[in-house]
Amino acid sequence: MSKQLILKDPAAALYLGLGATLISFSSVFVKVAECGPITAGFYRVLFGGGFLLAMLILRGATASISRRGLGLSFVCGLVFALNLTLWHKSIHSVGPGLATVLSNFQVLVLAGIGVLFFHEKTNLRFAAAVGLALGGLFLLVGPGWNSVGTNWRMGVVYGLCAAVAYALYILSVRLLQTKQSLDSVVANMALLSLVTAVIMAGEIIVAGESFRIPGIKTFLALAGYGFISQMVGWILISFSLPRINVSLAGLLILLQPALSFAWDILFFQRPTTILDFAGAGLALYGIYLGLTRHS
């Protein structure tokens, strides 16, 4: 095994892998909920924020919420609401697997922002990452592009735009998450979630979607989405990332898009060809190289 993948903290690696696996079910929850894309995002952050706030109250740690955190949470909430809306629209159009792979192009967007605006140095590894990821994207969406419907093509566009919003969200969260204690991570995520819920409530009204939850299946899917994805999954990831090296973290985080693609095939019978598998593999490997470009 290469030096890059030596475990510094086996428990943290386990928690990160578990968190990425739990979050891989996010797109499944959205598909099963069968409600509007903005509505699904609203209930994710509303339920998730409520669960996180209850956890803070039970721990007696509500003082971890600060005025600075409130201001930054508004900025984070704006871009997170945009990311969720675009990603959910993509899920409705192209399916959970492809939509999640597309949104994870945020890694390359984030690296590009670092090069263009923060004067970070690039290297051959990053160039290879871009080339492989774009090659994989072409294999996934290129064949038959002219024969698919407008809705499917727009789903691809939504997914790539979600990647840009996701990158901006990560940049804003880096400013918010200045402390690494469990209480501060939970407090910031609770505040961010509830601020995002307020913003998405406004989106629902403007877009003409409904707040109504039509049945028990939808309620359970949305509650599970909030609890598993917004609360448990992100707590495990946020708490584990600083405790393991970059290459291993990048590899483990790839469980999310890889498993989402697998769930799409397993649960929703996504038609998948050899080119699709090759494209997904190339795209994910390119994303991995982008994640670990500084290692």
SETI-207493 format. One line per 4 residues: their letters; for each residue y, z negated, x negated of N, C-alpha, C, CB. Coordinates in pm, whole numbers. Glycine has a CB too. Layout:
<pts>
a = Y,Z,X,Y,Z,X,Y,Z,X,Y,Z,X  ...
</pts>
This chain:
<pts>
mskq = -120,0,-85,0,0,0,124,0,-88,1,-123,96  225,79,-48,345,88,-131,422,-42,-127,434,204,-85  505,-57,-229,584,-178,-240,676,-195,-120,665,-176,-370  722,-81,-63,816,-87,48,757,-156,171,859,53,85
lilk = 628,-149,189,568,-201,311,504,-339,294,465,-106,360  530,-407,180,478,-542,160,541,-636,264,508,-592,14  459,-717,326,507,-809,428,580,-927,365,390,-860,513  707,-946,401,781,-1063,357,760,-1179,453,930,-1030,344
dpaa = 746,-1148,580,729,-1249,684,633,-1193,789,867,-1290,749  502,-1221,774,404,-1163,866,432,-1195,1013,266,-1211,831  479,-1316,1041,507,-1353,1180,619,-1268,1237,543,-1503,1190  726,-1246,1158,838,-1164,1204,794,-1021,1231,952,-1166,1101
alyl = 706,-968,1146,654,-832,1166,574,-825,1296,566,-788,1045  497,-927,1323,419,-932,1447,511,-937,1568,325,-1055,1448  616,-1020,1562,710,-1030,1673,784,-898,1696,811,-1143,1646  822,-831,1586,893,-705,1598,803,-599,1662,944,-658,1461
glga = 679,-592,1616,585,-497,1675,561,-524,1822,453,-500,1601  550,-652,1858,531,-689,1998,654,-653,2081,502,-840,2011  774,-679,2025,898,-645,2096,909,-496,2120,1018,-693,2018  879,-415,2019,886,-269,2034,783,-220,2137,862,-201,1898
tlis = 665,-283,2137,562,-245,2234,607,-278,2376,429,-317,2203  666,-395,2396,713,-433,2529,823,-338,2578,765,-578,2528  915,-304,2488,1026,-215,2527,977,-74,2554,1133,-213,2418  861,-37,2497,808,97,2523,775,118,2671,684,121,2439
fssv = 760,8,2746,731,19,2890,859,39,2972,657,-105,2939  977,37,2907,1103,50,2981,1106,175,3067,1220,51,2885  1073,289,3006,1080,415,3081,976,419,3193,1059,533,2987  865,347,3175,763,339,3281,819,263,3401,635,269,3228
fvkv = 888,152,3376,950,75,3483,1050,161,3561,1020,-50,3428  1130,241,3487,1230,326,3552,1162,428,3643,1317,397,3447  1054,487,3593,983,589,3671,918,528,3795,876,657,3585  856,410,3779,785,346,3890,883,294,3995,699,231,3838
aecg = 1003,252,3952,1099,192,4045,1143,289,4154,1220,142,3969  1146,418,4122,1182,521,4220,1315,491,4290,1072,534,4325  1417,461,4208,1551,444,4262,1646,525,4175,1592,293,4268  1773,527,4209,1870,605,4134,1880,560,3988,2005,597,4200
pita = 1917,652,3897,1923,617,3754,2024,507,3723,1957,739,3674  2139,507,3791,2239,403,3766,2193,272,3827,2377,444,3824  2132,279,3945,2081,159,4012,1976,88,3926,2022,195,4149  1887,167,3865,1784,108,3779,1846,35,3661,1687,216,3729
gfyr = 1948,97,3600,2016,33,3488,2088,-93,3530,2113,128,3424  2151,-90,3648,2222,-207,3699,2129,-326,3715,2288,-175,3833  2012,-303,3777,1922,-416,3799,1853,-460,3670,1817,-379,3904  1835,-370,3576,1782,-412,3446,1872,-518,3384,1768,-292,3350
vlfg = 2003,-488,3376,2093,-581,3308,2127,-701,3395,2221,-510,3266  2126,-682,3528,2153,-796,3616,2040,-898,3610,2173,-750,3761  1916,-851,3628,1801,-941,3620,1787,-996,3478,1672,-869,3663  1797,-908,3379,1783,-952,3240,1888,-1054,3201,1790,-833,3147
ggfl = 2014,-1026,3241,2121,-1121,3211,2101,-1254,3280,2254,-1063,3252  2051,-1250,3403,2022,-1375,3475,1913,-1456,3408,1982,-1344,3619  1806,-1388,3365,1698,-1457,3294,1749,-1519,3163,1582,-1359,3266  1831,-1443,3090,1885,-1492,2962,1978,-1612,2984,1960,-1380,2888
laml = 2062,-1605,3088,2152,-1717,3118,2073,-1841,3157,2249,-1678,3230  1966,-1823,3234,1881,-1937,3271,1817,-1999,3147,1771,-1893,3371  1777,-1915,3053,1718,-1965,2929,1820,-2048,2851,1667,-1848,2843  1946,-2000,2847,2051,-2074,2778,2075,-2211,2844,2181,-1994,2777
ilrg = 2080,-2212,2976,2104,-2336,3049,1991,-2435,3025,2119,-2309,3199  1867,-2387,3027,1752,-2474,3003,1753,-2531,2861,1622,-2397,3026  1806,-2453,2766,1815,-2499,2627,1942,-2580,2602,1811,-2380,2532  2031,-2588,2703,2157,-2661,2686,2246,-2598,2582,2130,-2803,2649
atas = 2248,-2462,2578,2319,-2392,2471,2428,-2299,2524,2221,-2312,2387  2484,-2329,2641,2586,-2241,2698,2713,-2237,2613,2620,-2285,2839  2734,-2337,2527,2852,-2337,2440,2846,-2227,2336,2866,-2472,2371  2732,-2161,2321,2719,-2052,2224,2799,-1929,2265,2573,-2014,2208
isrr = 2844,-1923,2393,2926,-1812,2439,3071,-1837,2397,2915,-1794,2593  3133,-1739,2329,3269,-1755,2277,3364,-1654,2340,3270,-1741,2125  3497,-1680,2324,3597,-1584,2374,3585,-1452,2299,3739,-1642,2359  3563,-1458,2168,3545,-1336,2089,3427,-1257,2141,3526,-1370,1939
glgl = 3319,-1328,2172,3200,-1262,2225,3228,-1195,2358,3087,-1362,2241  3315,-1255,2441,3347,-1196,2571,3418,-1062,2554,3435,-1293,2653  3515,-1057,2461,3589,-932,2436,3500,-822,2382,3702,-957,2340  3419,-856,2283,3328,-756,2225,3220,-713,2324,3264,-811,2099
sfvc = 3180,-806,2409,3077,-772,2508,3126,-667,2606,3035,-897,2585  3256,-665,2635,3310,-563,2724,3296,-424,2660,3458,-593,2758  3328,-415,2532,3314,-287,2460,3167,-246,2456,3371,-298,2315  3079,-340,2420,2936,-312,2416,2886,-270,2554,2857,-435,2367
glvf = 2936,-338,2657,2891,-308,2793,2926,-167,2836,2951,-407,2889  3043,-120,2798,3084,16,2834,2987,119,2777,3226,44,2785  2958,108,2647,2872,209,2585,2726,190,2626,2885,205,2432  2684,65,2651,2547,41,2695,2525,97,2835,2516,-110,2692
alnl = 2625,80,2922,2616,135,3057,2603,288,3051,2739,94,3143  2682,350,2964,2674,495,2947,2538,537,2895,2784,545,2852  2487,462,2796,2355,492,2740,2245,483,2846,2324,397,2624  2244,375,2923,2141,357,3025,2148,465,3131,2154,219,3091
tlwh = 2270,499,3175,2286,601,3278,2231,736,3231,2434,615,3317  2269,776,3110,2225,906,3056,2074,907,3032,2299,938,2926  2022,797,2976,1878,790,2947,1796,794,3075,1846,662,2867  1840,720,3177,1767,719,3304,1772,855,3372,1825,611,3396
ksih = 1885,924,3363,1893,1060,3416,1794,1151,3344,2037,1115,3403  1783,1133,3212,1688,1212,3134,1545,1182,3175,1707,1186,2984  1514,1054,3197,1379,1016,3241,1344,1084,3373,1368,861,3257  1438,1086,3466,1414,1148,3596,1391,1299,3582,1531,1121,3689
svgp = 1449,1361,3480,1442,1507,3466,1326,1554,3379,1570,1558,3409  1302,1487,3265,1201,1538,3170,1084,1442,3149,1266,1567,3037  1089,1325,3212,980,1229,3198,1008,1121,3096,854,1301,3160  937,1009,3106,961,893,3019,942,922,2870,871,781,3059
glat = 838,998,2835,805,1017,2694,910,1095,2619,674,1087,2681  942,1216,2665,1039,1300,2597,1177,1238,2600,1043,1439,2660  1216,1178,2713,1348,1115,2723,1365,1006,2617,1369,1056,2863  1260,928,2593,1268,819,2495,1271,872,2353,1150,723,2513
vlsn = 1195,977,2324,1202,1038,2191,1343,1093,2167,1096,1152,2178  1401,1159,2266,1535,1215,2252,1638,1105,2227,1574,1295,2377  1630,996,2301,1730,889,2285,1721,823,2148,1712,783,2393  1602,829,2085,1587,768,1954,1641,855,1841,1442,738,1928
fqvl = 1695,971,1874,1771,1048,1777,1900,974,1739,1804,1188,1832  1927,862,1806,2040,777,1769,2038,739,1621,2041,652,1854  1919,732,1563,1907,698,1421,1982,799,1336,1758,692,1379  1965,927,1367,2030,1032,1290,2179,1038,1322,1964,1168,1318
vlag = 2214,1013,1448,2355,1008,1485,2425,896,1410,2371,989,1637  2361,780,1405,2417,664,1337,2434,691,1188,2329,541,1358  2334,756,1128,2343,791,986,2456,890,963,2210,850,936  2472,988,1053,2581,1085,1040,2717,1019,1051,2568,1192,1146
igvl = 2731,922,1142,2857,847,1155,2886,773,1025,2850,748,1273  2781,715,965,2800,643,839,2850,734,728,2669,578,796  2797,855,722,2838,950,618,2980,1000,643,2740,1069,613  3011,1036,769,3140,1099,800,3256,1000,802,3132,1168,934
ffhe = 3232,879,856,3344,788,879,3345,665,787,3342,743,1020  3228,629,731,3223,511,646,3188,546,501,3121,412,701  3188,677,472,3167,728,336,3038,677,272,3285,690,249  2934,661,355,2804,625,299,2744,747,229,2708,572,410
ktnl = 2673,722,122,2614,831,45,2489,884,116,2580,786,-98  2476,1015,115,2356,1075,170,2262,1115,57,2391,1197,257  2139,1153,90,2041,1190,-12,1942,1289,48,1968,1065,-67  1848,1331,-35,1749,1428,11,1662,1372,122,1662,1472,-106
rfaa = 1639,1241,120,1559,1178,225,1624,1198,362,1540,1028,196  1756,1180,367,1827,1198,493,1825,1345,536,1971,1148,480  1844,1436,441,1838,1579,473,1701,1617,528,1871,1664,348  1596,1560,467,1460,1587,516,1442,1528,656,1354,1527,420
avgl = 1499,1410,680,1488,1346,811,1549,1434,919,1557,1209,810  1668,1487,891,1736,1574,988,1653,1700,1014,1877,1612,938  1606,1761,906,1527,1884,920,1400,1864,999,1494,1939,784  1325,1758,967,1200,1731,1039,1225,1698,1185,1125,1617,972
algg = 1327,1615,1210,1356,1576,1348,1398,1696,1432,1465,1468,1350  1483,1782,1376,1527,1900,1450,1412,1998,1470,1642,1969,1376  1325,2010,1368,1206,2094,1383,1115,2043,1493,1130,2102,1253  1096,1912,1497,1015,1852,1603,1078,1872,1739,995,1704,1577
lfll = 1212,1859,1746,1282,1879,1872,1262,2023,1922,1431,1849,1855  1269,2119,1830,1250,2259,1870,1110,2280,1927,1273,2353,1750  1007,2220,1864,871,2236,1915,854,2171,2052,771,2176,1816  928,2062,2076,917,1992,2203,987,2065,2317,974,1853,2190
vgpg = 1104,2125,2289,1183,2181,2399,1206,2331,2387,1316,2111,2405  1182,2388,2269,1211,2530,2249,1122,2625,2325,1201,2561,2105  987,2615,2311,898,2707,2382,918,2699,2534,751,2677,2348  945,2809,2593,962,2813,2739,1096,2762,2787,855,2734,2802
wnsv = 1195,2745,2697,1326,2692,2735,1389,2775,2848,1419,2691,2613  1378,2907,2838,1441,2995,2937,1364,2999,3070,1452,3135,2882  1240,2952,3068,1159,2959,3190,1160,2830,3272,1016,2993,3154  1207,2718,3209,1211,2591,3283,1338,2586,3368,1206,2470,3185
gtnw = 1341,2496,3462,1454,2486,3553,1576,2422,3489,1416,2407,3674  1689,2438,3557,1816,2380,3508,1807,2229,3499,1932,2420,3600  1737,2167,3593,1725,2021,3594,1657,1972,3467,1646,1974,3717  1552,2042,3422,1480,2002,3300,1569,2020,3178,1350,2083,3284
rmgv = 1641,2132,3171,1729,2156,3057,1840,2051,3052,1790,2297,3065  1893,2015,3169,1996,1910,3172,1938,1776,3129,2057,1898,3312  1809,1752,3157,1745,1629,3113,1742,1617,2962,1604,1621,3167  1720,1729,2894,1724,1730,2747,1865,1698,2698,1678,1867,2692
vygl = 1965,1759,2762,2105,1733,2725,2139,1586,2748,2201,1824,2806  2097,1532,2863,2122,1390,2891,2058,1302,2784,2066,1353,3031  1935,1336,2743,1865,1254,2642,1938,1254,2509,1724,1305,2623  1988,1370,2467,2060,1378,2339,2196,1308,2349,2079,1524,2298
caav = 2261,1319,2465,2387,1246,2483,2362,1095,2486,2457,1291,2614  2247,1055,2542,2210,913,2542,2194,863,2399,2080,890,2621  2144,949,2310,2129,912,2169,2264,881,2106,2058,1024,2090  2367,961,2139,2501,935,2087,2554,803,2139,2597,1050,2125
ayal = 2537,779,2271,2583,653,2330,2507,534,2272,2565,656,2483  2377,553,2245,2294,447,2187,2344,411,2047,2146,491,2181  2382,513,1969,2434,488,1835,2564,408,1841,2456,621,1760  2652,444,1933,2777,371,1949,2752,228,1996,2869,443,2048
yils = 2650,211,2080,2612,77,2125,2566,-10,2009,2501,86,2231  2485,46,1922,2435,-29,1807,2549,-69,1715,2330,53,1729  2644,22,1694,2760,-11,1611,2838,-128,1671,2852,112,1596  2857,-127,1802,2933,-235,1865,2855,-366,1865,2970,-196,2008
vrll = 2722,-359,1881,2640,-481,1879,2641,-546,1741,2496,-450,1921  2651,-465,1635,2658,-521,1500,2780,-611,1485,2661,-409,1396  2890,-575,1552,3009,-658,1549,2990,-785,1631,3131,-580,1600  2914,-773,1740,2891,-887,1829,2794,-988,1770,2839,-839,1962
qtkq = 2684,-939,1711,2580,-1028,1660,2611,-1070,1516,2442,-959,1668  2709,-1160,1500,2746,-1205,1366,2661,-1324,1321,2893,-1242,1361  2594,-1391,1414,2509,-1505,1380,2365,-1470,1413,2554,-1633,1456  2271,-1536,1345,2130,-1502,1364,2049,-1613,1427,2070,-1465,1232
slds = 2113,-1723,1473,2037,-1828,1539,1989,-1777,1675,2122,-1956,1556  1879,-1834,1723,1823,-1790,1850,1924,-1807,1963,1695,-1867,1882  1994,-1921,1966,2089,-1945,2074,2202,-1844,2074,2146,-2086,2063  2253,-1807,1957,2363,-1710,1952,2315,-1571,1994,2423,-1705,1811
vvan = 2194,-1535,1954,2138,-1406,1995,2122,-1401,2147,2001,-1381,1926  2066,-1508,2205,2045,-1513,2350,2178,-1514,2424,1963,-1637,2388  2276,-1592,2373,2407,-1600,2438,2476,-1465,2440,2495,-1703,2367  2474,-1396,2327,2540,-1265,2320,2471,-1162,2409,2542,-1215,2176
mall = 2338,-1165,2413,2264,-1071,2497,2287,-1100,2646,2114,-1075,2463  2297,-1229,2681,2323,-1265,2821,2461,-1216,2863,2313,-1419,2841  2560,-1240,2778,2697,-1199,2808,2706,-1047,2817,2794,-1252,2702  2648,-979,2721,2648,-833,2719,2581,-777,2846,2576,-780,2593
slvt = 2468,-836,2883,2394,-787,3000,2476,-800,3127,2263,-863,3014  2540,-915,3145,2615,-939,3269,2742,-855,3274,2650,-1087,3282  2807,-836,3161,2925,-748,3156,2884,-604,3190,2993,-752,3015  2770,-561,3134,2720,-426,3163,2687,-412,3312,2595,-395,3078
avim = 2633,-517,3372,2600,-514,3515,2726,-491,3599,2529,-645,3557  2835,-557,3564,2961,-539,3637,3008,-394,3626,3070,-636,3584  3002,-340,3504,3045,-201,3482,2957,-103,3560,3042,-167,3332  2826,-126,3558,2734,-36,3628,2745,-49,3779,2591,-62,3583
agei = 2785,-164,3827,2810,-179,3971,2922,-85,4014,2845,-326,4007  3026,-77,3930,3134,18,3958,3085,161,3953,3248,-1,3858  2995,192,3858,2938,327,3849,2861,363,3976,2845,337,3727  2785,267,4028,2706,292,4150,2797,329,4267,2621,167,4186
ivag = 2907,256,4281,3001,281,4390,3064,420,4375,3112,173,4394  3108,453,4254,3173,582,4230,3075,698,4251,3230,587,4087  2951,680,4204,2851,787,4212,2787,798,4351,2742,765,4108  2808,697,4434,2752,702,4569,2605,663,4575,2768,840,4626
esfr = 2554,596,4470,2417,545,4477,2417,415,4559,2359,520,4333  2298,361,4582,2284,244,4667,2237,123,4587,2187,273,4782  2285,3,4626,2237,-121,4568,2104,-165,4632,2342,-232,4584  2065,-99,4737,1947,-140,4814,1819,-123,4732,1937,-59,4943
ipgi = 1735,-227,4737,1601,-220,4677,1504,-192,4792,1563,-355,4600  1443,-73,4797,1371,-30,4917,1240,-100,4947,1345,113,4907  1178,-163,4848,1048,-224,4876,1004,-316,4764,944,-116,4899  889,-381,4783,838,-478,4688,801,-412,4555,717,-550,4746
ktfl = 750,-288,4560,714,-220,4435,837,-197,4349,645,-87,4465  945,-153,4412,1070,-131,4339,1124,-262,4283,1175,-64,4429  1119,-367,4367,1169,-498,4321,1091,-548,4200,1161,-602,4434  960,-541,4205,878,-589,4094,901,-505,3968,730,-586,4132
alag = 917,-373,3985,942,-286,3870,1076,-320,3806,939,-138,3912  1180,-341,3887,1313,-371,3833,1318,-511,3772,1420,-358,3944  1252,-608,3837,1249,-743,3780,1172,-744,3649,1185,-842,3880  1060,-672,3644,985,-661,3520,1065,-591,3412,855,-587,3544
ygfi = 1141,-489,3450,1227,-416,3357,1328,-511,3295,1299,-300,3429  1391,-594,3377,1490,-689,3326,1428,-796,3239,1562,-753,3440  1314,-851,3283,1252,-962,3209,1190,-914,3078,1145,-1029,3295  1111,-807,3084,1037,-763,2966,1125,-685,2869,919,-676,3008
sqmv = 1206,-592,2921,1284,-507,2832,1415,-572,2788,1314,-375,2899  1492,-622,2885,1624,-674,2850,1618,-814,2790,1712,-675,2973  1517,-893,2827,1510,-1030,2777,1410,-1044,2662,1473,-1125,2889  1283,-1040,2694,1181,-1075,2594,1179,-976,2478,1044,-1080,2660
gwil = 1175,-846,2510,1165,-746,2405,1279,-751,2307,1158,-610,2465  1403,-757,2360,1518,-754,2269,1537,-885,2194,1644,-722,2347  1498,-998,2252,1503,-1124,2176,1409,-1116,2056,1464,-1245,2267  1287,-1067,2078,1190,-1054,1969,1242,-961,1860,1055,-1003,2022
isfs = 1300,-848,1900,1350,-751,1801,1473,-806,1727,1386,-618,1869  1569,-860,1801,1693,-910,1738,1664,-1024,1641,1792,-958,1846  1570,-1110,1678,1539,-1226,1594,1456,-1186,1471,1465,-1331,1675  1378,-1079,1482,1285,-1042,1374,1345,-949,1270,1164,-977,1432
lpri = 1438,-860,1311,1488,-756,1221,1541,-808,1086,1596,-680,1290  1620,-917,1083,1672,-962,954,1565,-1023,863,1782,-1064,976  1445,-1042,912,1344,-1117,838,1236,-1030,773,1279,-1215,929  1245,-897,792,1149,-809,725,1223,-691,663,1041,-759,824
nvsl = 1156,-623,568,1226,-516,498,1243,-393,586,1151,-479,370  1334,-305,543,1380,-195,626,1268,-97,659,1492,-122,556  1185,-62,560,1081,39,583,979,-6,687,1010,71,452  936,-131,676,839,-183,772,902,-194,910,786,-319,727
agll = 1029,-237,915,1099,-246,1043,1107,-108,1108,1240,-304,1023  1141,-7,1029,1150,128,1082,1018,176,1139,1196,223,976  911,146,1069,778,188,1113,741,119,1244,673,158,1006  768,-11,1253,732,-87,1373,817,-47,1494,747,-236,1346
illq = 946,-19,1470,1033,21,1580,989,153,1641,1179,31,1532  926,237,1559,877,366,1609,766,348,1713,826,451,1494  711,228,1725,614,204,1831,675,232,1968,562,59,1825  805,206,1983,866,225,2114,861,370,2162,1010,178,2110
pals = 922,468,2089,913,605,2139,771,662,2137,1002,695,2059  692,623,2036,554,675,2028,471,629,2147,486,630,1896  480,500,2180,403,449,2294,459,500,2427,403,295,2293  591,516,2436,650,571,2558,595,710,2585,803,576,2548
fawd = 580,790,2478,523,924,2491,378,914,2539,531,1002,2357  304,816,2481,164,795,2520,153,749,2666,97,692,2428  241,657,2709,237,609,2848,267,723,2945,339,493,2869  357,813,2907,390,926,2993,266,1013,3017,503,1011,2930
ilff = 187,1032,2911,65,1112,2924,-41,1036,3004,10,1148,2784  -56,906,2973,-162,825,3034,-136,793,3180,-177,696,2957  -12,751,3212,18,704,3347,68,814,3441,122,595,3341  134,915,3385,199,1015,3471,145,1156,3448,348,1015,3447
qrpt = 33,1164,3373,-35,1293,3351,60,1402,3302,-104,1338,3480  144,1367,3205,237,1466,3150,159,1581,3089,330,1402,3045  184,1709,3128,117,1822,3063,158,1829,2916,151,1955,3137  62,1823,2827,94,1814,2684,8,1912,2605,73,1671,2632
tild = 73,1993,2523,4,2092,2440,1,2045,2295,73,2229,2450  -69,2121,2212,-72,2091,2068,68,2097,2010,-164,2190,1994  149,2192,2056,288,2202,2008,367,2076,2045,357,2326,2067  342,2021,2164,410,1898,2203,375,1783,2110,374,1861,2348
faga = 245,1767,2081,203,1661,1989,264,1682,1850,50,1657,1980  263,1806,1803,320,1836,1671,470,1808,1670,293,1983,1631  538,1849,1778,682,1826,1786,717,1678,1791,739,1895,1907  643,1603,1872,668,1458,1881,642,1392,1746,580,1394,1990
glal = 534,1433,1678,502,1375,1548,610,1403,1445,370,1428,1498  656,1529,1439,762,1564,1344,892,1490,1375,787,1715,1346  928,1486,1504,1052,1418,1543,1046,1269,1507,1077,1434,1693  932,1204,1536,919,1061,1506,920,1035,1357,791,1006,1567
ygiy = 857,1124,1279,858,1105,1134,999,1125,1079,760,1202,1065  1071,1222,1134,1210,1240,1094,1295,1119,1127,1268,1363,1160  1273,1061,1245,1345,940,1284,1311,825,1190,1312,902,1430  1182,815,1152,1141,711,1058,1213,726,924,988,715,1037
lglt = 1218,848,873,1290,871,746,1437,834,759,1277,1019,702  1494,864,876,1634,826,897,1652,676,903,1687,888,1026  1558,606,965,1565,460,971,1558,395,834,1453,407,1057  1482,456,743,1455,393,613,1526,466,498,1303,389,586
rhs = 1636,535,530,1699,620,428,1757,541,311,1809,702,492  1787,413,329,1844,334,220,1738,258,141,1945,235,276  1610,270,180,1507,189,114,1465,253,-16,1387,171,205
</pts>
